[in-house]
Amino acid sequence: MPEVTAHAPGYPTWAELASPDVRASKRFYCEVFGWYAYTLTGSLGEYYVFTLRDVGGPAVAGMQPLADDSMQPTWTCYFRTDDMEATLETVRAMGGQELSEPGDAANLGRMAHCCDPEGADFALWLPYDFQGADVVDEPSAMCWVELAAHDTEGARRFYGAVFGWKAVDRSYYTPTYTNWKIGDWTVAGMVPLAELGPAGFEPHWVPFFWVSDCDAIAARAAGLGARIHLPPTDIRPGRFAVMTDPAGARLGIVTPVREAGREASGRARR
């Protein structure tokens, strides 16, 4: 399992859960994905890191308590930038918002939370000592991120300007799916909310995690209190499902067609 040592600008680097009950969330995700969780304590309070296998295993995702009980539990997708101020300037110029001022997470890196013009949250990450997920595109790790949007043309313009992504039309589980690329490599996707199915969802980003058996993991998650919004479904890249965890945070799972994951250019591996 080659580990990632660096993520290129514009690539998803990390997924972070904001949970109203971190103990319950640890139990859920460790049982669903076989993760281990350990706690970091610092000036910003307690932060939880999910890893593969044990405390010494590669980091795959993070978790922190919800800052405010009125906030919605959610997974936040982080994207690498090599110039925080310039990226934030583009976010504002393109109609997005800076939800939090850039701040350092100790010696790990610098981050800022934003939203696009429709209100979909995402975060920026400029690494110092911590590059992001140690493993991607592997079993039990993040392998995809996807935006659900009303104004897909507006989103194409926004993210194209912010991250330099090129939009390419596809037809996976909706007639008008978008793949976003950097060079020849796909880094993210987008689906129109009108074609997604359940009403009432606001624009949002969702991380997808690789699983070896989509049906079995969806059933396991449902048995632990998750709500399955899109049951296991076959598409050309694989078999996938979308759910909300017991607290209400959205995520996806996917079993890719190919056993060997895609080797994404733009990620340095050892």
C-alpha positions as CSV (number, residue, x, y, z in Angstrom):
1,M,0.0,0.0,0.0
2,P,2.1,3.0,-1.2
3,E,1.6,6.0,1.1
4,V,1.0,9.6,-0.2
5,T,3.8,12.0,0.7
6,A,2.4,15.1,-1.1
7,H,-0.7,16.3,-2.8
8,A,-0.6,18.7,-5.7
9,P,-2.5,22.1,-5.7
10,G,-6.2,21.6,-6.5
11,Y,-6.4,18.0,-5.3
12,P,-8.6,16.8,-2.4
13,T,-6.2,16.2,0.5
14,W,-8.3,15.5,3.6
15,A,-11.9,14.8,4.8
16,E,-13.0,16.0,8.2
17,L,-16.1,15.1,10.2
18,A,-17.8,17.6,12.5
19,S,-19.8,15.5,14.9
20,P,-22.2,16.3,17.8
21,D,-21.1,13.1,19.6
22,V,-17.5,12.1,18.8
23,R,-17.7,8.9,20.9
24,A,-20.7,7.6,18.9
25,S,-19.1,8.7,15.6
26,K,-15.8,6.9,16.5
27,R,-17.8,3.7,17.2
28,F,-19.7,4.0,14.0
29,Y,-16.8,4.6,11.6
30,C,-14.5,2.2,13.2
31,E,-17.1,-0.6,12.9
32,V,-18.0,0.4,9.4
33,F,-14.6,0.9,7.9
34,G,-12.3,-0.9,10.3
35,W,-10.6,2.3,11.3
36,Y,-8.6,3.1,14.4
37,A,-9.0,6.5,16.1
38,Y,-6.6,8.4,18.3
39,T,-6.8,11.9,19.9
40,L,-4.6,14.9,19.4
41,T,-4.7,17.6,22.1
42,G,-3.4,21.1,21.5
43,S,-4.3,24.8,21.6
44,L,-7.3,24.2,19.3
45,G,-8.7,21.5,21.6
46,E,-9.2,17.8,20.9
47,Y,-8.9,16.6,17.4
48,Y,-9.4,13.0,16.3
49,V,-7.5,11.2,13.6
50,F,-8.8,8.1,11.9
51,T,-6.1,5.7,10.7
52,L,-5.9,2.3,9.1
53,R,-5.1,-0.6,11.4
54,D,-3.8,1.1,14.6
55,V,-2.3,4.2,16.1
56,G,0.8,3.9,13.8
57,G,-1.2,3.3,10.7
58,P,-1.6,5.8,7.9
59,A,-4.1,8.7,8.5
60,V,-7.2,8.6,6.3
61,A,-9.6,11.2,7.8
62,G,-10.2,13.5,10.8
63,M,-12.9,14.5,13.2
64,Q,-13.7,17.3,15.6
65,P,-16.7,18.1,17.8
66,L,-19.3,20.4,16.4
67,A,-18.4,24.0,17.3
68,D,-22.1,24.9,17.9
69,D,-25.1,22.6,18.6
70,S,-27.1,24.5,16.0
71,M,-24.7,23.5,13.2
72,Q,-25.4,20.5,11.0
73,P,-23.1,17.5,11.3
74,T,-21.1,17.3,8.1
75,W,-18.0,16.0,6.3
76,T,-15.8,18.8,5.0
77,C,-13.6,18.2,2.0
78,Y,-10.2,19.9,2.0
79,F,-8.3,21.0,-1.1
80,R,-4.6,21.8,-1.4
81,T,-3.5,25.3,-2.2
82,D,0.0,26.6,-2.5
83,D,-1.0,30.2,-2.0
84,M,-3.7,30.7,0.6
85,E,-4.3,34.4,0.1
86,A,-4.4,34.2,-3.7
87,T,-6.9,31.4,-3.6
88,L,-9.1,33.2,-1.1
89,E,-9.0,36.3,-3.2
90,T,-10.3,34.2,-6.2
91,V,-13.0,32.6,-4.0
92,R,-14.3,36.1,-3.1
93,A,-13.9,37.5,-6.6
94,M,-16.0,34.6,-8.0
95,G,-18.9,35.1,-5.6
96,G,-17.9,32.7,-2.8
97,Q,-17.4,33.5,0.8
98,E,-14.5,33.2,3.3
99,L,-16.2,31.6,6.3
100,S,-13.2,31.7,8.6
101,E,-10.0,33.6,8.4
102,P,-6.9,31.6,7.6
103,G,-5.3,30.1,10.7
104,D,-2.4,27.8,11.5
105,A,-3.1,24.4,13.0
106,A,0.1,24.3,15.0
107,N,2.9,23.0,12.9
108,L,0.6,20.9,10.7
109,G,-0.5,23.5,8.1
110,R,-2.7,26.6,7.4
111,M,-6.4,26.3,6.7
112,A,-9.4,28.3,5.9
113,H,-13.1,27.4,5.5
114,C,-15.1,28.7,2.5
115,C,-18.3,28.2,0.6
116,D,-19.1,28.6,-3.1
117,P,-21.8,31.0,-4.4
118,E,-24.5,28.4,-3.6
119,G,-23.3,27.8,-0.1
120,A,-21.6,24.5,-0.4
121,D,-18.8,24.4,2.2
122,F,-15.3,23.3,1.5
123,A,-11.9,24.0,3.0
124,L,-8.4,25.0,1.9
125,W,-5.2,23.4,3.2
126,L,-1.7,24.7,2.8
127,P,0.6,22.1,4.4
128,Y,3.5,22.6,6.7
129,D,4.4,19.3,8.3
130,F,1.1,17.5,7.5
131,Q,0.4,16.9,3.8
132,G,-3.1,15.4,4.3
133,A,-4.3,11.9,4.0
134,D,-1.5,9.4,4.0
135,V,-3.5,6.9,1.8
136,V,-6.0,7.6,-0.9
137,D,-7.5,5.5,-3.7
138,E,-7.1,2.4,-1.6
139,P,-9.5,0.2,0.4
140,S,-11.0,2.0,3.5
141,A,-9.6,5.3,2.3
142,M,-11.1,8.3,0.6
143,C,-11.1,7.8,-3.2
144,W,-13.5,10.5,-4.5
145,V,-15.2,13.8,-3.7
146,E,-18.4,15.0,-5.3
147,L,-20.3,18.3,-5.3
148,A,-24.1,18.3,-5.5
149,A,-25.2,21.7,-7.0
150,H,-28.2,23.5,-8.4
151,D,-26.3,25.9,-10.6
152,T,-23.8,23.5,-12.3
153,E,-22.7,26.0,-14.9
154,G,-22.0,28.5,-12.1
155,A,-20.1,25.9,-10.2
156,R,-18.0,25.1,-13.3
157,R,-17.0,28.7,-13.6
158,F,-16.3,29.1,-9.8
159,Y,-14.2,26.0,-9.3
160,G,-12.5,26.4,-12.6
161,A,-11.2,29.8,-11.5
162,V,-10.4,28.8,-7.9
163,F,-8.6,25.5,-8.6
164,G,-7.9,25.5,-12.3
165,W,-10.2,22.6,-12.9
166,K,-11.4,21.7,-16.4
167,A,-15.0,20.4,-16.6
168,V,-15.7,17.3,-18.7
169,D,-19.2,15.9,-19.3
170,R,-20.0,12.3,-18.3
171,S,-23.1,10.2,-17.8
172,Y,-22.8,8.0,-14.7
173,Y,-25.8,7.7,-12.4
174,T,-27.3,11.0,-13.7
175,P,-27.6,12.1,-17.4
176,T,-25.4,15.2,-16.8
177,Y,-22.5,14.3,-14.6
178,T,-19.4,16.4,-14.5
179,N,-15.8,15.2,-14.0
180,W,-13.3,17.9,-13.0
181,K,-9.8,17.4,-14.2
182,I,-6.3,18.8,-13.7
183,G,-4.4,18.0,-16.8
184,D,-5.3,14.4,-17.8
185,W,-6.3,13.4,-14.2
186,T,-9.8,13.5,-12.7
187,V,-9.8,15.0,-9.2
188,A,-13.5,15.5,-8.4
189,G,-17.1,15.2,-9.7
190,M,-20.4,17.1,-9.7
191,V,-24.0,16.0,-9.9
192,P,-27.1,18.3,-10.4
193,L,-29.2,18.3,-7.3
194,A,-32.3,18.2,-9.4
195,E,-31.3,14.8,-10.7
196,L,-30.0,13.4,-7.3
197,G,-33.3,12.2,-6.0
198,P,-34.3,13.2,-2.5
199,A,-35.8,16.7,-2.1
200,G,-34.6,19.1,0.5
201,F,-30.8,18.7,0.2
202,E,-28.8,21.9,-0.1
203,P,-25.7,22.2,-2.2
204,H,-22.9,20.2,-0.6
205,W,-19.6,18.3,-1.0
206,V,-19.5,14.6,-0.1
207,P,-16.4,12.4,0.4
208,F,-16.5,8.8,-0.9
209,F,-14.6,6.0,0.7
210,W,-13.4,2.8,-1.0
211,V,-15.0,-0.4,0.3
212,S,-14.5,-4.0,-0.9
213,D,-18.2,-4.9,-0.8
214,C,-20.6,-1.9,-1.3
215,D,-23.7,-4.0,-0.4
216,A,-22.3,-5.5,2.7
217,I,-20.9,-2.2,4.0
218,A,-24.2,-0.3,3.2
219,A,-26.1,-3.0,5.2
220,R,-23.6,-2.8,8.0
221,A,-23.9,1.0,8.2
222,A,-27.7,0.8,8.1
223,G,-27.6,-1.7,11.0
224,L,-25.6,0.8,13.0
225,G,-28.0,3.6,12.4
226,A,-27.1,5.1,9.1
227,R,-29.8,6.2,6.6
228,I,-29.2,4.9,3.0
229,H,-30.4,7.6,0.6
230,L,-29.1,5.9,-2.6
231,P,-28.9,2.1,-2.2
232,P,-26.0,0.2,-3.8
233,T,-26.1,1.0,-7.6
234,D,-23.9,0.0,-10.5
235,I,-22.3,2.6,-12.6
236,R,-19.4,2.3,-15.1
237,P,-16.7,3.2,-12.5
238,G,-18.1,0.7,-9.9
239,R,-20.8,0.1,-7.4
240,F,-21.7,2.9,-5.0
241,A,-24.1,4.1,-2.3
242,V,-24.8,7.4,-0.6
243,M,-25.9,7.7,3.1
244,T,-26.1,9.9,6.1
245,D,-24.4,8.6,9.3
246,P,-26.4,8.3,12.5
247,A,-25.8,12.0,13.3
248,G,-26.8,13.1,9.8
249,A,-23.5,13.7,8.1
250,R,-23.5,12.7,4.4
251,L,-20.9,10.4,2.8
252,G,-20.6,7.9,0.0
253,I,-19.0,4.5,-0.4
254,V,-17.8,2.9,-3.6
255,T,-16.4,-0.4,-4.8
256,P,-14.4,0.4,-7.9
257,V,-14.6,-1.9,-10.9
258,R,-10.8,-2.4,-10.9
259,E,-9.2,-4.0,-7.9
260,A,-6.1,-1.8,-8.3
261,G,-7.1,1.8,-7.6
262,R,-6.4,4.7,-10.0
263,E,-2.9,6.1,-9.5
264,A,-3.5,9.8,-9.5
265,S,-0.9,12.0,-11.0
266,G,-0.3,14.9,-8.7
267,R,0.2,12.8,-5.6
268,A,3.7,11.8,-4.6
269,R,4.0,8.3,-3.1
270,R,6.7,6.5,-1.4
